[in-house]
Amino acid sequence: MQPCNACRELVGKPSSVSPHGDLAASGVSAIGPSGHTTKISSNWNCTVCGSWLYQNTADGTPPGEWVMGEHQRASPGKA
């Protein structure tokens, strides 16, 4: 995977920064028991380069920051 410039530039920015135009919303990640879950990120997939970006909430790691990573279904043990 070679991230495009738009994805690279978003990584590390505050989560309050809007996603770039080629990111497609792909659900959310949450932790906790059913009925008492805490949202930790909004998940995005780039339609240009295929990168997965995560718009972390204050409860994400790192909190309130854009990060790049693997698709969570491809990473056993992740929330």
PDB file with one MODEL, atoms N, CA, C and O in Angstrom:
MODEL        1
ATOM      1  N   MET A   1       0.840  -1.179   0.000  1.00  0.00           N
ATOM      2  CA  MET A   1       0.000   0.000   0.000  1.00  0.00           C
ATOM      3  C   MET A   1       0.882   1.238   0.000  1.00  0.00           C
ATOM      4  O   MET A   1       1.728   1.409   0.877  1.00  0.00           O
ATOM      5  N   GLN A   2       0.683   2.080  -0.966  1.00  0.00           N
ATOM      6  CA  GLN A   2       1.364   3.370  -1.028  1.00  0.00           C
ATOM      7  C   GLN A   2       0.319   4.458  -0.810  1.00  0.00           C
ATOM      8  O   GLN A   2      -0.486   4.721  -1.704  1.00  0.00           O
ATOM      9  N   PRO A   3       0.314   5.100   0.369  1.00  0.00           N
ATOM     10  CA  PRO A   3      -0.679   6.136   0.625  1.00  0.00           C
ATOM     11  C   PRO A   3      -0.521   7.315  -0.332  1.00  0.00           C
ATOM     12  O   PRO A   3       0.595   7.697  -0.684  1.00  0.00           O
ATOM     13  N   CYS A   4      -1.639   7.881  -0.745  1.00  0.00           N
ATOM     14  CA  CYS A   4      -1.610   9.069  -1.590  1.00  0.00           C
ATOM     15  C   CYS A   4      -1.237  10.286  -0.738  1.00  0.00           C
ATOM     16  O   CYS A   4      -1.253  10.219   0.491  1.00  0.00           O
ATOM     17  N   ASN A   5      -0.906  11.379  -1.390  1.00  0.00           N
ATOM     18  CA  ASN A   5      -0.515  12.588  -0.670  1.00  0.00           C
ATOM     19  C   ASN A   5      -1.607  13.077   0.262  1.00  0.00           C
ATOM     20  O   ASN A   5      -1.321  13.506   1.380  1.00  0.00           O
ATOM     21  N   ALA A   6      -2.858  13.019  -0.183  1.00  0.00           N
ATOM     22  CA  ALA A   6      -3.969  13.500   0.644  1.00  0.00           C
ATOM     23  C   ALA A   6      -4.078  12.697   1.942  1.00  0.00           C
ATOM     24  O   ALA A   6      -4.353  13.269   2.997  1.00  0.00           O
ATOM     25  N   CYS A   7      -3.868  11.391   1.878  1.00  0.00           N
ATOM     26  CA  CYS A   7      -3.919  10.558   3.089  1.00  0.00           C
ATOM     27  C   CYS A   7      -2.732  10.863   3.995  1.00  0.00           C
ATOM     28  O   CYS A   7      -2.897  11.040   5.202  1.00  0.00           O
ATOM     29  N   ARG A   8      -1.540  10.924   3.418  1.00  0.00           N
ATOM     30  CA  ARG A   8      -0.337  11.217   4.224  1.00  0.00           C
ATOM     31  C   ARG A   8      -0.469  12.549   4.945  1.00  0.00           C
ATOM     32  O   ARG A   8      -0.071  12.674   6.103  1.00  0.00           O
ATOM     33  N   GLU A   9      -1.030  13.547   4.260  1.00  0.00           N
ATOM     34  CA  GLU A   9      -1.162  14.869   4.860  1.00  0.00           C
ATOM     35  C   GLU A   9      -2.182  14.903   5.991  1.00  0.00           C
ATOM     36  O   GLU A   9      -2.084  15.757   6.873  1.00  0.00           O
ATOM     37  N   LEU A  10      -3.151  14.005   5.990  1.00  0.00           N
ATOM     38  CA  LEU A  10      -4.183  13.980   7.027  1.00  0.00           C
ATOM     39  C   LEU A  10      -3.692  13.329   8.319  1.00  0.00           C
ATOM     40  O   LEU A  10      -4.140  13.698   9.405  1.00  0.00           O
ATOM     41  N   VAL A  11      -2.777  12.367   8.211  1.00  0.00           N
ATOM     42  CA  VAL A  11      -2.283  11.638   9.382  1.00  0.00           C
ATOM     43  C   VAL A  11      -1.606  12.603  10.359  1.00  0.00           C
ATOM     44  O   VAL A  11      -0.756  13.405   9.973  1.00  0.00           O
ATOM     45  N   GLY A  12      -2.003  12.507  11.631  1.00  0.00           N
ATOM     46  CA  GLY A  12      -1.438  13.339  12.681  1.00  0.00           C
ATOM     47  C   GLY A  12      -2.192  14.637  12.918  1.00  0.00           C
ATOM     48  O   GLY A  12      -1.946  15.329  13.906  1.00  0.00           O
ATOM     49  N   LYS A  13      -3.107  14.969  12.019  1.00  0.00           N
ATOM     50  CA  LYS A  13      -3.907  16.188  12.194  1.00  0.00           C
ATOM     51  C   LYS A  13      -4.999  15.924  13.234  1.00  0.00           C
ATOM     52  O   LYS A  13      -5.363  14.774  13.476  1.00  0.00           O
ATOM     53  N   PRO A  14      -5.522  16.996  13.850  1.00  0.00           N
ATOM     54  CA  PRO A  14      -6.639  16.814  14.792  1.00  0.00           C
ATOM     55  C   PRO A  14      -7.847  16.195  14.094  1.00  0.00           C
ATOM     56  O   PRO A  14      -8.082  16.447  12.913  1.00  0.00           O
ATOM     57  N   SER A  15      -8.600  15.396  14.814  1.00  0.00           N
ATOM     58  CA  SER A  15      -9.786  14.748  14.250  1.00  0.00           C
ATOM     59  C   SER A  15     -10.862  15.740  13.830  1.00  0.00           C
ATOM     60  O   SER A  15     -11.786  15.386  13.098  1.00  0.00           O
ATOM     61  N   SER A  16     -10.745  16.969  14.288  1.00  0.00           N
ATOM     62  CA  SER A  16     -11.712  17.996  13.890  1.00  0.00           C
ATOM     63  C   SER A  16     -11.535  18.399  12.429  1.00  0.00           C
ATOM     64  O   SER A  16     -12.425  19.019  11.847  1.00  0.00           O
ATOM     65  N   VAL A  17     -10.373  18.046  11.819  1.00  0.00           N
ATOM     66  CA  VAL A  17     -10.132  18.308  10.404  1.00  0.00           C
ATOM     67  C   VAL A  17     -10.994  17.343   9.588  1.00  0.00           C
ATOM     68  O   VAL A  17     -11.007  16.140   9.852  1.00  0.00           O
ATOM     69  N   SER A  18     -11.704  17.867   8.608  1.00  0.00           N
ATOM     70  CA  SER A  18     -12.594  17.041   7.777  1.00  0.00           C
ATOM     71  C   SER A  18     -11.798  16.049   6.927  1.00  0.00           C
ATOM     72  O   SER A  18     -10.656  16.322   6.557  1.00  0.00           O
ATOM     73  N   PRO A  19     -12.407  14.889   6.617  1.00  0.00           N
ATOM     74  CA  PRO A  19     -11.752  13.918   5.740  1.00  0.00           C
ATOM     75  C   PRO A  19     -11.581  14.501   4.339  1.00  0.00           C
ATOM     76  O   PRO A  19     -12.378  15.335   3.910  1.00  0.00           O
ATOM     77  N   HIS A  20     -10.534  14.059   3.621  1.00  0.00           N
ATOM     78  CA  HIS A  20     -10.366  14.546   2.252  1.00  0.00           C
ATOM     79  C   HIS A  20     -11.431  13.929   1.352  1.00  0.00           C
ATOM     80  O   HIS A  20     -12.080  12.953   1.729  1.00  0.00           O
ATOM     81  N   GLY A  21     -11.608  14.496   0.171  1.00  0.00           N
ATOM     82  CA  GLY A  21     -12.714  14.148  -0.714  1.00  0.00           C
ATOM     83  C   GLY A  21     -12.738  12.735  -1.245  1.00  0.00           C
ATOM     84  O   GLY A  21     -13.775  12.284  -1.731  1.00  0.00           O
ATOM     85  N   ASP A  22     -11.607  12.007  -1.168  1.00  0.00           N
ATOM     86  CA  ASP A  22     -11.568  10.641  -1.687  1.00  0.00           C
ATOM     87  C   ASP A  22     -11.710   9.585  -0.597  1.00  0.00           C
ATOM     88  O   ASP A  22     -11.549   8.394  -0.864  1.00  0.00           O
ATOM     89  N   LEU A  23     -12.011  10.012   0.630  1.00  0.00           N
ATOM     90  CA  LEU A  23     -12.235   9.049   1.704  1.00  0.00           C
ATOM     91  C   LEU A  23     -13.714   8.690   1.763  1.00  0.00           C
ATOM     92  O   LEU A  23     -14.581   9.563   1.791  1.00  0.00           O
ATOM     93  N   ALA A  24     -13.983   7.394   1.780  1.00  0.00           N
ATOM     94  CA  ALA A  24     -15.347   6.878   1.879  1.00  0.00           C
ATOM     95  C   ALA A  24     -15.596   6.378   3.296  1.00  0.00           C
ATOM     96  O   ALA A  24     -14.809   5.593   3.826  1.00  0.00           O
ATOM     97  N   ALA A  25     -16.677   6.823   3.907  1.00  0.00           N
ATOM     98  CA  ALA A  25     -17.027   6.382   5.258  1.00  0.00           C
ATOM     99  C   ALA A  25     -17.214   4.870   5.267  1.00  0.00           C
ATOM    100  O   ALA A  25     -17.839   4.299   4.374  1.00  0.00           O
ATOM    101  N   SER A  26     -16.656   4.232   6.298  1.00  0.00           N
ATOM    102  CA  SER A  26     -16.720   2.777   6.376  1.00  0.00           C
ATOM    103  C   SER A  26     -16.999   2.305   7.805  1.00  0.00           C
ATOM    104  O   SER A  26     -16.368   1.363   8.286  1.00  0.00           O
ATOM    105  N   GLY A  27     -17.934   2.956   8.470  1.00  0.00           N
ATOM    106  CA  GLY A  27     -18.339   2.517   9.795  1.00  0.00           C
ATOM    107  C   GLY A  27     -17.582   3.190  10.926  1.00  0.00           C
ATOM    108  O   GLY A  27     -16.856   4.166  10.734  1.00  0.00           O
ATOM    109  N   VAL A  28     -17.779   2.629  12.111  1.00  0.00           N
ATOM    110  CA  VAL A  28     -17.135   3.147  13.317  1.00  0.00           C
ATOM    111  C   VAL A  28     -16.546   1.981  14.101  1.00  0.00           C
ATOM    112  O   VAL A  28     -16.920   0.825  13.905  1.00  0.00           O
ATOM    113  N   SER A  29     -15.617   2.313  14.993  1.00  0.00           N
ATOM    114  CA  SER A  29     -15.077   1.325  15.927  1.00  0.00           C
ATOM    115  C   SER A  29     -15.494   1.736  17.329  1.00  0.00           C
ATOM    116  O   SER A  29     -15.482   2.916  17.680  1.00  0.00           O
ATOM    117  N   ALA A  30     -15.864   0.736  18.125  1.00  0.00           N
ATOM    118  CA  ALA A  30     -16.296   1.001  19.483  1.00  0.00           C
ATOM    119  C   ALA A  30     -15.780  -0.111  20.390  1.00  0.00           C
ATOM    120  O   ALA A  30     -15.498  -1.222  19.940  1.00  0.00           O
ATOM    121  N   ILE A  31     -15.664   0.209  21.664  1.00  0.00           N
ATOM    122  CA  ILE A  31     -15.250  -0.780  22.660  1.00  0.00           C
ATOM    123  C   ILE A  31     -16.283  -0.803  23.775  1.00  0.00           C
ATOM    124  O   ILE A  31     -17.042   0.151  23.942  1.00  0.00           O
ATOM    125  N   GLY A  32     -16.314  -1.883  24.532  1.00  0.00           N
ATOM    126  CA  GLY A  32     -17.206  -2.002  25.675  1.00  0.00           C
ATOM    127  C   GLY A  32     -18.292  -3.019  25.433  1.00  0.00           C
ATOM    128  O   GLY A  32     -18.488  -3.493  24.313  1.00  0.00           O
ATOM    129  N   PRO A  33     -18.998  -3.348  26.502  1.00  0.00           N
ATOM    130  CA  PRO A  33     -20.069  -4.345  26.395  1.00  0.00           C
ATOM    131  C   PRO A  33     -21.262  -3.802  25.626  1.00  0.00           C
ATOM    132  O   PRO A  33     -21.498  -2.594  25.598  1.00  0.00           O
ATOM    133  N   SER A  34     -22.008  -4.699  25.005  1.00  0.00           N
ATOM    134  CA  SER A  34     -23.194  -4.333  24.248  1.00  0.00           C
ATOM    135  C   SER A  34     -24.112  -3.452  25.098  1.00  0.00           C
ATOM    136  O   SER A  34     -24.393  -3.755  26.257  1.00  0.00           O
ATOM    137  N   GLY A  35     -24.566  -2.366  24.499  1.00  0.00           N
ATOM    138  CA  GLY A  35     -25.438  -1.450  25.213  1.00  0.00           C
ATOM    139  C   GLY A  35     -24.699  -0.360  25.962  1.00  0.00           C
ATOM    140  O   GLY A  35     -25.300   0.632  26.375  1.00  0.00           O
ATOM    141  N   HIS A  36     -23.397  -0.537  26.141  1.00  0.00           N
ATOM    142  CA  HIS A  36     -22.589   0.449  26.858  1.00  0.00           C
ATOM    143  C   HIS A  36     -21.276   0.689  26.121  1.00  0.00           C
ATOM    144  O   HIS A  36     -20.218   0.817  26.736  1.00  0.00           O
ATOM    145  N   THR A  37     -21.363   0.748  24.795  1.00  0.00           N
ATOM    146  CA  THR A  37     -20.149   0.906  24.002  1.00  0.00           C
ATOM    147  C   THR A  37     -19.710   2.369  23.946  1.00  0.00           C
ATOM    148  O   THR A  37     -20.514   3.288  24.100  1.00  0.00           O
ATOM    149  N   THR A  38     -18.424   2.552  23.725  1.00  0.00           N
ATOM    150  CA  THR A  38     -17.832   3.869  23.569  1.00  0.00           C
ATOM    151  C   THR A  38     -17.203   3.932  22.195  1.00  0.00           C
ATOM    152  O   THR A  38     -16.346   3.114  21.862  1.00  0.00           O
ATOM    153  N   LYS A  39     -17.625   4.902  21.389  1.00  0.00           N
ATOM    154  CA  LYS A  39     -17.064   5.084  20.042  1.00  0.00           C
ATOM    155  C   LYS A  39     -15.619   5.554  20.173  1.00  0.00           C
ATOM    156  O   LYS A  39     -15.331   6.506  20.898  1.00  0.00           O
ATOM    157  N   ILE A  40     -14.711   4.879  19.468  1.00  0.00           N
ATOM    158  CA  ILE A  40     -13.313   5.288  19.512  1.00  0.00           C
ATOM    159  C   ILE A  40     -12.824   5.874  18.193  1.00  0.00           C
ATOM    160  O   ILE A  40     -11.817   6.582  18.169  1.00  0.00           O
ATOM    161  N   SER A  41     -13.528   5.586  17.086  1.00  0.00           N
ATOM    162  CA  SER A  41     -13.114   6.179  15.808  1.00  0.00           C
ATOM    163  C   SER A  41     -14.199   6.043  14.754  1.00  0.00           C
ATOM    164  O   SER A  41     -15.064   5.170  14.824  1.00  0.00           O
ATOM    165  N   SER A  42     -14.122   6.939  13.770  1.00  0.00           N
ATOM    166  CA  SER A  42     -14.857   6.796  12.515  1.00  0.00           C
ATOM    167  C   SER A  42     -13.851   6.242  11.516  1.00  0.00           C
ATOM    168  O   SER A  42     -12.717   6.716  11.448  1.00  0.00           O
ATOM    169  N   ASN A  43     -14.254   5.254  10.752  1.00  0.00           N
ATOM    170  CA  ASN A  43     -13.338   4.548   9.860  1.00  0.00           C
ATOM    171  C   ASN A  43     -13.568   4.981   8.412  1.00  0.00           C
ATOM    172  O   ASN A  43     -14.708   5.127   7.969  1.00  0.00           O
ATOM    173  N   TRP A  44     -12.474   5.183   7.686  1.00  0.00           N
ATOM    174  CA  TRP A  44     -12.520   5.691   6.320  1.00  0.00           C
ATOM    175  C   TRP A  44     -11.592   4.881   5.433  1.00  0.00           C
ATOM    176  O   TRP A  44     -10.514   4.470   5.863  1.00  0.00           O
ATOM    177  N   ASN A  45     -12.015   4.650   4.179  1.00  0.00           N
ATOM    178  CA  ASN A  45     -11.185   3.964   3.195  1.00  0.00           C
ATOM    179  C   ASN A  45     -10.995   4.897   2.006  1.00  0.00           C
ATOM    180  O   ASN A  45     -11.959   5.461   1.488  1.00  0.00           O
ATOM    181  N   CYS A  46      -9.743   5.056   1.576  1.00  0.00           N
ATOM    182  CA  CYS A  46      -9.443   5.935   0.454  1.00  0.00           C
ATOM    183  C   CYS A  46      -9.746   5.215  -0.857  1.00  0.00           C
ATOM    184  O   CYS A  46      -9.266   4.108  -1.098  1.00  0.00           O
ATOM    185  N   THR A  47     -10.547   5.858  -1.695  1.00  0.00           N
ATOM    186  CA  THR A  47     -10.927   5.271  -2.971  1.00  0.00           C
ATOM    187  C   THR A  47      -9.832   5.421  -4.025  1.00  0.00           C
ATOM    188  O   THR A  47      -9.940   4.855  -5.113  1.00  0.00           O
ATOM    189  N   VAL A  48      -8.778   6.177  -3.713  1.00  0.00           N
ATOM    190  CA  VAL A  48      -7.661   6.368  -4.642  1.00  0.00           C
ATOM    191  C   VAL A  48      -6.541   5.381  -4.345  1.00  0.00           C
ATOM    192  O   VAL A  48      -6.098   4.660  -5.239  1.00  0.00           O
ATOM    193  N   CYS A  49      -6.077   5.342  -3.091  1.00  0.00           N
ATOM    194  CA  CYS A  49      -4.900   4.520  -2.767  1.00  0.00           C
ATOM    195  C   CYS A  49      -5.229   3.271  -1.944  1.00  0.00           C
ATOM    196  O   CYS A  49      -4.375   2.398  -1.790  1.00  0.00           O
ATOM    197  N   GLY A  50      -6.440   3.175  -1.418  1.00  0.00           N
ATOM    198  CA  GLY A  50      -6.828   2.002  -0.637  1.00  0.00           C
ATOM    199  C   GLY A  50      -6.445   2.054   0.827  1.00  0.00           C
ATOM    200  O   GLY A  50      -6.690   1.092   1.555  1.00  0.00           O
ATOM    201  N   SER A  51      -5.853   3.144   1.281  1.00  0.00           N
ATOM    202  CA  SER A  51      -5.454   3.262   2.691  1.00  0.00           C
ATOM    203  C   SER A  51      -6.676   3.315   3.596  1.00  0.00           C
ATOM    204  O   SER A  51      -7.747   3.783   3.208  1.00  0.00           O
ATOM    205  N   TRP A  52      -6.482   2.820   4.820  1.00  0.00           N
ATOM    206  CA  TRP A  52      -7.503   2.914   5.858  1.00  0.00           C
ATOM    207  C   TRP A  52      -7.070   3.992   6.831  1.00  0.00           C
ATOM    208  O   TRP A  52      -5.957   3.951   7.356  1.00  0.00           O
ATOM    209  N   LEU A  53      -7.956   4.968   7.077  1.00  0.00           N
ATOM    210  CA  LEU A  53      -7.693   6.030   8.029  1.00  0.00           C
ATOM    211  C   LEU A  53      -8.752   5.997   9.108  1.00  0.00           C
ATOM    212  O   LEU A  53      -9.900   5.625   8.864  1.00  0.00           O
ATOM    213  N   TYR A  54      -8.353   6.389  10.303  1.00  0.00           N
ATOM    214  CA  TYR A  54      -9.227   6.359  11.469  1.00  0.00           C
ATOM    215  C   TYR A  54      -9.240   7.736  12.105  1.00  0.00           C
ATOM    216  O   TYR A  54      -8.197   8.271  12.482  1.00  0.00           O
ATOM    217  N   GLN A  55     -10.432   8.304  12.219  1.00  0.00           N
ATOM    218  CA  GLN A  55     -10.654   9.623  12.797  1.00  0.00           C
ATOM    219  C   GLN A  55     -10.997   9.390  14.269  1.00  0.00           C
ATOM    220  O   GLN A  55     -12.163   9.233  14.630  1.00  0.00           O
ATOM    221  N   ASN A  56      -9.960   9.369  15.111  1.00  0.00           N
ATOM    222  CA  ASN A  56     -10.139   8.998  16.509  1.00  0.00           C
ATOM    223  C   ASN A  56     -10.908  10.043  17.305  1.00  0.00           C
ATOM    224  O   ASN A  56     -10.747  11.248  17.112  1.00  0.00           O
ATOM    225  N   THR A  57     -11.750   9.542  18.207  1.00  0.00           N
ATOM    226  CA  THR A  57     -12.428  10.398  19.169  1.00  0.00           C
ATOM    227  C   THR A  57     -11.467  10.636  20.332  1.00  0.00           C
ATOM    228  O   THR A  57     -10.316  10.202  20.294  1.00  0.00           O
ATOM    229  N   ALA A  58     -11.946  11.322  21.360  1.00  0.00           N
ATOM    230  CA  ALA A  58     -11.137  11.544  22.560  1.00  0.00           C
ATOM    231  C   ALA A  58     -10.808  10.228  23.260  1.00  0.00           C
ATOM    232  O   ALA A  58      -9.870  10.169  24.055  1.00  0.00           O
ATOM    233  N   ASP A  59     -11.582   9.157  22.969  1.00  0.00           N
ATOM    234  CA  ASP A  59     -11.339   7.848  23.577  1.00  0.00           C
ATOM    235  C   ASP A  59     -10.475   6.933  22.712  1.00  0.00           C
ATOM    236  O   ASP A  59     -10.169   5.810  23.113  1.00  0.00           O
ATOM    237  N   GLY A  60     -10.078   7.404  21.528  1.00  0.00           N
ATOM    238  CA  GLY A  60      -9.235   6.605  20.630  1.00  0.00           C
ATOM    239  C   GLY A  60      -7.764   6.719  21.017  1.00  0.00           C
ATOM    240  O   GLY A  60      -7.404   7.435  21.952  1.00  0.00           O
ATOM    241  N   THR A  61      -6.920   5.997  20.277  1.00  0.00           N
ATOM    242  CA  THR A  61      -5.476   6.024  20.523  1.00  0.00           C
ATOM    243  C   THR A  61      -4.765   6.293  19.215  1.00  0.00           C
ATOM    244  O   THR A  61      -4.843   5.477  18.296  1.00  0.00           O
ATOM    245  N   PRO A  62      -4.072   7.415  19.106  1.00  0.00           N
ATOM    246  CA  PRO A  62      -4.012   8.538  20.045  1.00  0.00           C
ATOM    247  C   PRO A  62      -5.322   9.327  20.016  1.00  0.00           C
ATOM    248  O   PRO A  62      -5.996   9.382  18.988  1.00  0.00           O
ATOM    249  N   PRO A  63      -5.676   9.933  21.142  1.00  0.00           N
ATOM    250  CA  PRO A  63      -6.956  10.631  21.226  1.00  0.00           C
ATOM    251  C   PRO A  63      -7.043  11.842  20.300  1.00  0.00           C
ATOM    252  O   PRO A  63      -6.099  12.622  20.176  1.00  0.00           O
ATOM    253  N   GLY A  64      -8.204  11.976  19.654  1.00  0.00           N
ATOM    254  CA  GLY A  64      -8.492  13.150  18.852  1.00  0.00           C
ATOM    255  C   GLY A  64      -7.557  13.406  17.691  1.00  0.00           C
ATOM    256  O   GLY A  64      -7.263  14.557  17.367  1.00  0.00           O
ATOM    257  N   GLU A  65      -7.084  12.328  17.057  1.00  0.00           N
ATOM    258  CA  GLU A  65      -6.100  12.473  15.978  1.00  0.00           C
ATOM    259  C   GLU A  65      -6.403  11.499  14.843  1.00  0.00           C
ATOM    260  O   GLU A  65      -6.915  10.402  15.066  1.00  0.00           O
ATOM    261  N   TRP A  66      -6.075  11.924  13.612  1.00  0.00           N
ATOM    262  CA  TRP A  66      -6.175  11.038  12.452  1.00  0.00           C
ATOM    263  C   TRP A  66      -4.989  10.071  12.450  1.00  0.00           C
ATOM    264  O   TRP A  66      -3.849  10.485  12.658  1.00  0.00           O
ATOM    265  N   VAL A  67      -5.258   8.785  12.216  1.00  0.00           N
ATOM    266  CA  VAL A  67      -4.196   7.784  12.105  1.00  0.00           C
ATOM    267  C   VAL A  67      -4.465   6.894  10.898  1.00  0.00           C
ATOM    268  O   VAL A  67      -5.599   6.792  10.428  1.00  0.00           O
ATOM    269  N   MET A  68      -3.424   6.261  10.409  1.00  0.00           N
ATOM    270  CA  MET A  68      -3.530   5.317   9.294  1.00  0.00           C
ATOM    271  C   MET A  68      -3.201   3.930   9.832  1.00  0.00           C
ATOM    272  O   MET A  68      -2.343   3.787  10.703  1.00  0.00           O
ATOM    273  N   GLY A  69      -3.875   2.918   9.319  1.00  0.00           N
ATOM    274  CA  GLY A  69      -3.593   1.562   9.766  1.00  0.00           C
ATOM    275  C   GLY A  69      -4.226   0.542   8.857  1.00  0.00           C
ATOM    276  O   GLY A  69      -4.722   0.869   7.779  1.00  0.00           O
ATOM    277  N   GLU A  70      -4.206  -0.701   9.303  1.00  0.00           N
ATOM    278  CA  GLU A  70      -4.808  -1.792   8.556  1.00  0.00           C
ATOM    279  C   GLU A  70      -6.305  -1.788   8.779  1.00  0.00           C
ATOM    280  O   GLU A  70      -6.800  -1.255   9.773  1.00  0.00           O
ATOM    281  N   HIS A  71      -7.020  -2.388   7.842  1.00  0.00           N
ATOM    282  CA  HIS A  71      -8.452  -2.573   8.031  1.00  0.00           C
ATOM    283  C   HIS A  71      -8.630  -3.441   9.261  1.00  0.00           C
ATOM    284  O   HIS A  71      -7.953  -4.461   9.395  1.00  0.00           O
ATOM    285  N   GLN A  72      -9.513  -3.068  10.151  1.00  0.00           N
ATOM    286  CA  GLN A  72      -9.619  -3.750  11.438  1.00  0.00           C
ATOM    287  C   GLN A  72     -10.060  -5.203  11.331  1.00  0.00           C
ATOM    288  O   GLN A  72      -9.695  -6.016  12.180  1.00  0.00           O
ATOM    289  N   ARG A  73     -10.833  -5.549  10.312  1.00  0.00           N
ATOM    290  CA  ARG A  73     -11.215  -6.963  10.147  1.00  0.00           C
ATOM    291  C   ARG A  73     -10.016  -7.812   9.766  1.00  0.00           C
ATOM    292  O   ARG A  73     -10.029  -9.029   9.947  1.00  0.00           O
ATOM    293  N   ALA A  74      -8.971  -7.167   9.233  1.00  0.00           N
ATOM    294  CA  ALA A  74      -7.762  -7.893   8.831  1.00  0.00           C
ATOM    295  C   ALA A  74      -6.766  -7.993   9.989  1.00  0.00           C
ATOM    296  O   ALA A  74      -5.689  -8.569   9.837  1.00  0.00           O
ATOM    297  N   SER A  75      -7.129  -7.430  11.145  1.00  0.00           N
ATOM    298  CA  SER A  75      -6.217  -7.404  12.286  1.00  0.00           C
ATOM    299  C   SER A  75      -6.898  -8.030  13.503  1.00  0.00           C
ATOM    300  O   SER A  75      -7.535  -7.323  14.284  1.00  0.00           O
ATOM    301  N   PRO A  76      -6.772  -9.344  13.673  1.00  0.00           N
ATOM    302  CA  PRO A  76      -7.437 -10.005  14.810  1.00  0.00           C
ATOM    303  C   PRO A  76      -7.011  -9.389  16.136  1.00  0.00           C
ATOM    304  O   PRO A  76      -5.855  -9.011  16.324  1.00  0.00           O
ATOM    305  N   GLY A  77      -7.972  -9.298  17.050  1.00  0.00           N
ATOM    306  CA  GLY A  77      -7.675  -8.788  18.372  1.00  0.00           C
ATOM    307  C   GLY A  77      -7.894  -7.298  18.526  1.00  0.00           C
ATOM    308  O   GLY A  77      -7.815  -6.784  19.642  1.00  0.00           O
ATOM    309  N   LYS A  78      -8.168  -6.580  17.432  1.00  0.00           N
ATOM    310  CA  LYS A  78      -8.435  -5.145  17.544  1.00  0.00           C
ATOM    311  C   LYS A  78      -9.911  -4.935  17.771  1.00  0.00           C
ATOM    312  O   LYS A  78     -10.741  -5.753  17.374  1.00  0.00           O
ATOM    313  N   ALA A  79     -10.231  -3.820  18.421  1.00  0.00           N
ATOM    314  CA  ALA A  79     -11.633  -3.505  18.708  1.00  0.00           C
ATOM    315  C   ALA A  79     -12.361  -3.124  17.448  1.00  0.00           C
ATOM    316  O   ALA A  79     -13.554  -2.825  17.491  1.00  0.00           O
TER     317      ALA A  79
ENDMDL
END
